Amino acid sequence: MLVSDRVQGVLSRERGLLGDVQAFLEAQGAPPEVVGHARQALRNLDEAFLLVVVGEFNAGKSSFVNALLGAAVLPEGVTPTTDRIYVLVHGEQPGQMEPTSDPFVSRLTYPLPSLEGVALVDTPGTNAIVRQHQALTEGFLPRADLVLFLTSADRPFTESERQFLELAARWGRGVIMVVNKADLLETPDQREQVRAFVETGARGVLGLTPPVLLISARGEQRGGDAGFAGLRTLLQERLSETERTRLKLLSPLNTVSQLLSGEATRAEGARATLTEDLRVLGDLEAQRATHGETMLGELDGQLNRVSRLLSEFEVRADRFIDARLRFSNLRGLLNSRELEEDFRREAVADLPEAIDRQFGTMIDRFVEANLHFWEDVQAFLIRRQPSQEVARTRFSYDRAALLDGIAGSAREHLATTTEQELARNLSRDAENAMKGVIGGLAGGVGIGAGIGALVGASALDFTGGILAGLTLGSLGLFVLPNKRIQAHRQLRARVAELREALERIVRREFEREQDRADTRLHDAISPFTRFTRQEQARLDAARTRSGELRADLDALQAEVKALG
């Protein structure tokens, strides 16, 4: 590289910029190969000028390289002969092969003065049967300082060649189009048609008109080819010290320009993903509120069924009162134990079991609905995939880890807080709360009894009110009719008290449990919510930094272009 004071200043600033871009990409969590390209761009400044030959395997690349060098340096054949990248450099020992850190790249020396200061790179065919061969070529392209793009006169500018040229254009590489096997074209008109076809196709991809030269590698090897002479003249101009220096400085800048553009695309993809994530989280909050309202609405229906059970008990108790509080049943009225047993059998009947079954149904439904809602939330979040541009970035990995954490939290919740445990806790809370409300009425019922047992005990305790004051000395003409009226009134009051107590207790406990379920959901999602907001702030800062780097890059590119 021709290093003047001006070039030295540009080179120093370029090293700093390339280092800043690499650090920026690493900080943004760009894919590993992107960071690798940035690192390689910085190393390229210290490497020889790379003149890279690319083309389809049947375009005659190896023959072309041998003709260009004037020696049989590379093997030739009708089948793909290049399965690795050969970097040819000037050296005293002919044909000496040197290994490199890359097992698919070989360094080959040859005593050719034309290679001094330049490394000529022969690559596998771009349409090779073995996909790894094409991957090698595509991966090496960002290191090229100038590309000799070989096509064949018998199949000029194929679709696969057009696609590969698009890749060269994205990396901002200078391209010289070379049409080999021009000796197959018999007339000047045919040669002009092929030249124009290749030029038009290349211009459509590159956005500029590259040089197009028709040559015959076979003709050059057999004594000389006019097209080859023109190519040598063009290469002599392009590989002059000044032009080589300019291209050498420009290539890494074009590389990081593409890398910054790619990072901007990934950042926009991440930003769009975050915007949608925040919208989804807002929707989930609305769904949570709707779910809570739905659950309380279902609770009304469940409580109505409890109320019907109490109403049925009330009807049976009314019948019992009318049948038993009569003069014809004086003997039965004086036997309180028998009266209580009859009341238990005829009026209370299966009320405790029916209450317990109804409470069990209420609890099962409540737990099942909440767990299903939880599973739906985490399943919905897991299905939320970022755009393709964001794939394999640290943003994508961190986001996926958080979503997996939500799923893991849900699985842990389902494993450790089973439906039975939740039902038991809710039943216990309701039981304790109900004891506080009707404790005196349910006297004698031990802790741990079911809600139905409490209700049944309260209903049985009603018989004490019926028997109060019924003694042999007090049985007058109006005692039993008055007692019957009084019993009906007490029954209405007692059932109303039970109905109100049960509804108040159930609503309070179910609302508490719903609050606990909502808290668990919020706690599980909150890390993801924080992540989305933190990433938005990071992306905003990255956009500012990317703009600064882009401005520095544009200014440096303009200065480098002015060197030529």
Summary of the structure (lengths in Angstrom):
residues: 564
radius of gyration: 44.0
end to end distance: 13.3
largest distance: 146.8
contacts: 1804
relative contact order: 0.10
helix: 72%
strand: 8%
